[in-house]
Each structure stands twice: as structure tokens, then as C-alpha cells.
């Protein structure tokens, strides 16, 4: 979390789950913790495996909360806050897609900016 929140540029976050599922969250700006959804028109939630497709895209798509009490904790993606398309629980051991939970095997975040974003 320290390295992700300290990076000031766009990122790709890969979420690998059981049964060969893989998702990608494309953030056009730096990650930050908030009780509100954030992001620009260039944010995407993608399913990579077993089939590639864009789940959702657009502004106010991403959410990260690990410490603000009274709000859901974890990572979420989707335009409907009460029913996110993708969510990762606070313990980072379950990724849920369209209401189906998968054991989360790994999370990988790639910085996609230049050296100034480090």
C-alpha cells in the first residue's frame, strides 16, 4: 500500500483469483484513500481471463478505503457504489466479480508513468 499510494502516476492493478480468473483496474491518476469513488473518463475495469472484456469504464469508477470508519473497506470498481462490479475485501484474500467470490491469489500494481511520477 505504501508504494502504491506514494506513486503519483497512472497504474494498472492486476487481480489474480482462483479458477484462472484475472481482472485489471486501470487508473489514469494516482491512487488515494477516500470514502468517495474517484477517477477520470480514462479509468477502466477489465476482465482479462478467462475472457477479455471491458466491464466498466468512465469517471468515478475506483474506490480505496482501508481506514475510514463507517464506510466499506477494501478496493472497489464500478459506477454503482451499492453494487460494485469488482471488489476486494479488506483482508485482500477475496475478489468478488458480479457477486461471485473468488479466492484472491495475487495483486500486482504496475506504474505506467515516467520517472517524475516515482
C-alpha positions as CSV (number, residue, x, y, z in Angstrom):
1,X,0.0,0.0,0.0
2,X,2.8,2.4,0.8
3,X,4.3,2.1,-2.7
4,X,1.0,2.3,-4.5
5,X,-0.2,5.4,-2.6
6,X,3.2,7.1,-3.0
7,X,3.2,6.7,-6.8
8,X,1.9,9.8,-8.5
9,X,1.0,8.5,-11.9
10,X,-1.3,6.1,-13.8
11,X,-1.3,2.4,-12.8
12,X,-2.5,-1.0,-13.9
13,X,-3.6,-3.2,-11.0
14,X,-3.9,-6.9,-11.8
15,X,-6.0,-9.1,-9.5
16,X,-5.5,-12.9,-10.0
17,X,-8.1,-15.2,-8.5
18,X,-8.8,-18.9,-8.4
19,X,-10.1,-20.8,-11.4
20,X,-7.9,-18.8,-13.7
21,X,-9.7,-15.5,-13.2
22,X,-7.8,-12.3,-13.7
23,X,-9.0,-8.7,-13.6
24,X,-7.3,-5.3,-14.3
25,X,-8.1,-1.9,-12.8
26,X,-6.6,0.9,-15.0
27,X,-6.3,4.1,-13.1
28,X,-5.4,7.2,-15.0
29,X,-4.2,9.1,-11.9
30,X,-2.6,8.3,-8.6
31,X,-4.4,6.0,-6.1
32,X,-5.7,7.7,-3.0
33,X,-7.7,6.6,0.0
34,X,-11.2,8.1,0.2
35,X,-14.8,7.3,1.1
36,X,-15.8,8.5,-2.3
37,X,-15.3,7.0,-5.8
38,X,-12.8,8.8,-7.9
39,X,-11.2,8.6,-11.4
40,X,-11.4,10.3,-14.8
41,X,-13.0,9.2,-18.0
42,X,-9.9,7.1,-18.7
43,X,-10.4,4.6,-15.9
44,X,-11.3,1.0,-16.7
45,X,-12.3,-2.2,-15.0
46,X,-11.4,-5.2,-17.2
47,X,-11.7,-8.9,-17.1
48,X,-8.6,-10.4,-18.6
49,X,-9.2,-14.1,-18.1
50,X,-10.9,-16.4,-18.8
51,X,-12.4,-14.0,-21.4
52,X,-11.2,-10.4,-22.1
53,X,-13.8,-7.7,-22.0
54,X,-14.3,-4.2,-20.6
55,X,-16.6,-4.5,-17.5
56,X,-17.0,-0.7,-17.0
57,X,-15.2,2.5,-17.8
58,X,-15.6,6.2,-17.0
59,X,-15.3,8.7,-14.3
60,X,-15.7,8.0,-10.5
61,X,-15.1,4.3,-11.1
62,X,-12.5,3.5,-8.4
63,X,-12.6,3.3,-4.6
64,X,-10.0,2.6,-1.9
65,X,-10.7,2.7,1.8
66,X,-8.6,1.0,4.4
67,X,-9.1,3.2,7.5
68,X,-12.2,5.4,7.3
69,X,-14.7,4.1,9.7
70,X,-18.4,3.7,8.7
71,X,-17.6,3.1,5.0
72,X,-16.9,-0.2,3.2
73,X,-13.2,-1.2,3.4
74,X,-11.1,-2.6,0.6
75,X,-10.9,-1.8,-3.1
76,X,-14.0,-1.4,-5.3
77,X,-14.6,-0.7,-9.0
78,X,-17.8,0.2,-10.7
79,X,-20.2,3.1,-11.1
80,X,-22.8,1.7,-8.7
81,X,-21.5,2.1,-5.1
82,X,-24.1,-0.2,-3.6
83,X,-23.2,-3.0,-6.1
84,X,-19.6,-2.7,-7.4
85,X,-18.6,-4.7,-10.4
86,X,-15.4,-5.8,-8.8
87,X,-14.5,-5.6,-5.1
88,X,-11.6,-6.8,-2.9
89,X,-12.2,-7.2,0.8
90,X,-10.2,-5.5,3.5
91,X,-8.0,-8.6,4.1
92,X,-7.2,-8.8,0.4
93,X,-8.0,-12.5,0.2
94,X,-11.3,-12.4,-1.8
95,X,-12.0,-10.7,-5.1
96,X,-15.7,-10.6,-6.0
97,X,-16.9,-10.1,-9.5
98,X,-20.6,-9.7,-10.3
99,X,-21.4,-11.1,-6.8
100,X,-19.3,-14.2,-7.3
101,X,-16.4,-14.5,-4.8
102,X,-13.0,-15.9,-5.8
103,X,-10.0,-16.6,-3.6
104,X,-7.5,-13.8,-4.4
105,X,-4.1,-15.3,-5.2
106,X,-2.1,-12.2,-6.1
107,X,-2.3,-8.4,-6.6
108,X,0.3,-6.7,-8.8
109,X,0.4,-3.0,-9.5
110,X,2.4,-1.5,-12.4
111,X,3.3,2.2,-12.5
112,X,2.8,3.4,-16.1
113,X,4.1,7.0,-15.8
114,X,7.5,8.5,-16.2
115,X,10.3,8.8,-13.7
116,X,8.8,12.0,-12.3
117,X,5.8,10.0,-11.0
118,X,8.0,8.0,-8.8
